Structure formats: C-alpha cells, structure tokens
Amino acid sequence: MNDDQIAHLELERDKGQRAKHAFNNFIQPFVEEKRLVLFEAFQEVSVSNKDDLLEIKRQLMAINALETEIQTIIETGIMAEKALVAEQEKSE
C-alpha cells in the first residue's frame, strides 16, 4: 500500500470517528426525539388530511436518510481502521 492510500485510509478513519462522536452525542438523541414527535403527530392527524400525512412521511424519510448516511460514514471509518491495522501487521 502506498503513502497516498494510507493517508486516504487515515482520513476515512478519522472522519468515521468524528461522525461516531457526533452521532452518539448530538444526532442520535435528536433523531430519537424527532421520531417520537412525528409518531405523536401521526397519531393525532386525521386519515383524510393527506397533506399532513405526507409531510410527516417526508420528515421521517429525511431523518432516516440522515441516519443511514452517518452510519455509512462510521462503518467506512471502521473498515479503514481495520485496513490500516492489517497493513501495519503486514509490514511488521
């Protein structure tokens, strides 16, 4: 593995660690609270009120997409860390 590849893996690892910290400390609590709020709104809205139902669905889909994107960054960082460890063990 060349220096550029190692630098890229280190960057991905660091990005994943920062994303994990942000997710655990800020984003996950927000997502959980927002899902509760949306669920309560869903329970209260009339079935005939399609606009409000679609808005609730849109917000939930956005939150799910955000969570998925951050989880992908975290997983990429974990895989980069494993690749760095494997490269280090190989070079020893």
Secondary structure, 3 states (H helix, E strand, C coil): CCHHHHHHHHHHHHHHHHHHHHHHHHHHHHHHHHHHHHHHHHHHCCCCCHHHHHHHHHHHHHHHHHHHHHHHHHHHHHHHHHHHHHHHHHHC
